[in-house]
Structure formats: C-alpha cells, structure tokens
C-alpha cells in the first residue's frame, strides 16, 4: 500500500516572456520542510527542471538568482 504524497501548493509564480516564448519560474511547497523551485519552458515542458530545498529562504534565494539571470538574458517578467 502506498503512502499518499502531500499535495504541493504554489508559493510564488512568475512568468517571463521574450519575443513569443515564455518561461515559468515558481516555488511550490511540497510538504512541511520541502520547497521546489521549478523552471518550465512553455515551448518544451519536458525540459522542465525542479530543484528541491529544505529551507524556504533557500528556495527564495534560488528563485531570485534565476529571475536575475533570466532578466540579464532579455526575459521580461510578465
């Protein structure tokens, strides 16, 4: 018998756009002490990445780093 996995809930979600492309960068709470930073390129969802952190502040730091890099690459927060 499988143990049910906790439902994740969205903490933060930003969509970035450049030309006709979009990327979502979000933080999801995945239980009491797990936070996932997800990058989803809309043109190829299979290329999505998920990084798990055990501290919320680390997830926010990583999200900020990714957002900064996207901005430097010409992506605009929509």
Secondary structure, DSSP 8 states (H G I E B T S, - for coil): --------EEEEEEEEEETTEEEEEEEEE-SSS-EEEEEEETT-GGG-EEEEESSHHHHHHHHHHHHHHHHHTT-EE-
